[in-house]
């Protein structure tokens, strides 16, 4: 596979589209159904006693498997498919996207003045062979006032983001320190993604 070929991206995330474009990967979107008619095969509910690292890799792999099935059903050209998932690990608890504005405020209040871990898993499926990778990054927030949290939530930015914030957006002003992959915190770890694609012959 070379850079002349395209892949499928099984994600609606504009951040992931921008990141793939950044490293020169050409892609077509492969969209799943959205709530309330979402695909059961990619149910993002947590399993009992599931660790955050296990959860995020399981969901990314499920997306890659389901996406390959859609390619077959829709009789689309065979191409590599890339899927990803991102979640937060706060003291072993899985923190996903906020349910509503109040939930977003509560999540951000818990992150204030503390360090949490952002986990981003990537899965590439080529003809049923799936390879996965995981990026773990630590993020420390400064203390955030209730007023700052409220104003940030009112901007609407947190509502579709794991952990209720976007490091590439307004929430950058909350971030005191990071250790790990910046692109992974955004939603697609580019180092791990490139290495996975290279396993399947992609040339950069």
ZIMO-V491444 format. One record per residue. N is the residue number from 1. SS is DSSP state (A for helix, B for strand, O for the rest). PSI is psi in whole degrees, 0 to 359 (* if undefined). D_CENTER is the distance of its C-alpha to the mean C-alpha in whole Angstrom. Layout:
n={N:N}
ss={SS:SS}
psi={PSI:PSI}
d_center={D_CENTER:D_CENTER}
//
This chain:
n={1:2:3:4:5:6:7:8:9:10:11:12:13:14:15:16:17:18:19:20:21:22:23:24:25:26:27:28:29:30:31:32:33:34:35:36:37:38:39:40:41:42:43:44:45:46:47:48:49:50:51:52:53:54:55:56:57:58:59:60:61:62:63:64:65:66:67:68:69:70:71:72:73:74:75:76:77:78:79:80:81:82:83:84:85:86:87:88:89:90:91:92:93:94:95:96:97:98:99:100:101:102:103:104:105:106:107:108:109:110:111:112:113:114:115:116:117:118:119:120:121:122:123:124:125:126:127:128:129:130:131:132:133:134:135:136:137:138:139:140:141:142:143:144:145:146:147:148:149:150:151:152:153:154:155:156:157:158:159:160:161:162:163:164:165:166:167:168:169:170:171:172:173:174:175:176:177:178:179:180:181:182:183:184:185:186:187:188:189:190:191:192:193:194:195:196:197:198:199:200:201:202:203:204}
ss={O:O:O:O:O:B:B:B:B:O:O:O:O:A:A:A:A:A:A:A:A:A:O:O:O:B:B:B:B:O:O:O:O:O:O:O:O:O:O:A:A:A:O:O:O:O:O:O:O:O:O:A:A:A:A:A:A:A:A:A:A:A:A:A:A:A:A:A:A:A:A:A:A:O:O:O:O:O:O:O:B:B:B:B:B:B:B:B:B:B:O:O:B:B:B:O:B:O:O:O:A:A:A:A:A:A:A:A:A:A:A:O:O:O:B:B:B:B:B:B:B:B:B:B:B:B:O:O:B:B:B:B:B:B:B:B:B:B:B:B:B:O:O:O:O:A:A:A:A:A:A:A:A:A:O:O:A:A:A:A:O:B:O:O:O:O:O:O:O:A:A:A:A:A:B:B:B:B:B:O:O:A:A:A:A:A:O:O:O:A:A:A:A:A:A:A:A:A:A:O:O:O:O:O}
psi={137:178:351:342:158:159:170:138:114:69:146:356:121:333:317:324:315:321:318:318:323:324:13:21:124:139:160:146:138:103:136:168:151:163:146:11:32:159:128:333:339:39:124:16:146:144:158:132:24:129:150:319:324:318:308:326:323:316:317:318:320:321:319:321:315:319:320:324:321:323:317:314:320:359:45:159:141:123:160:146:134:132:158:160:147:137:169:146:110:102:38:358:136:122:111:215:145:145:324:184:320:319:321:317:317:319:312:325:324:328:340:128:14:169:134:169:133:125:123:120:142:139:133:129:121:109:40:349:120:129:140:160:153:132:129:126:139:134:128:124:143:171:131:132:159:324:319:317:314:314:321:316:323:338:341:349:324:347:335:25:137:130:4:32:158:112:334:359:216:333:351:331:349:343:114:329:144:149:115:213:114:315:329:322:323:324:352:103:112:326:308:322:314:319:321:313:324:330:332:14:6:132:126:*}
d_center={24:25:23:25:23:20:17:16:12:11:9:10:8:11:9:8:11:13:12:13:16:16:17:19:17:19:17:18:15:15:15:15:17:16:18:20:21:17:18:19:17:14:15:12:15:16:18:21:21:18:17:13:13:14:12:9:10:12:10:8:12:13:11:13:16:16:16:19:21:20:21:24:25:25:27:25:25:24:21:18:15:12:9:5:3:3:7:10:13:16:19:18:17:13:12:10:11:14:17:19:20:22:19:17:21:21:18:18:22:21:19:22:24:21:19:16:13:9:8:5:7:8:11:14:17:20:23:22:21:17:16:13:12:11:10:12:13:15:16:19:20:23:25:24:27:27:28:25:23:24:25:21:20:23:21:19:16:14:14:11:9:8:11:13:13:11:13:14:16:18:17:18:21:20:19:22:20:17:17:15:13:12:10:8:8:8:4:6:9:12:14:13:12:16:17:16:17:20:21:21:24:22:24:22}
//
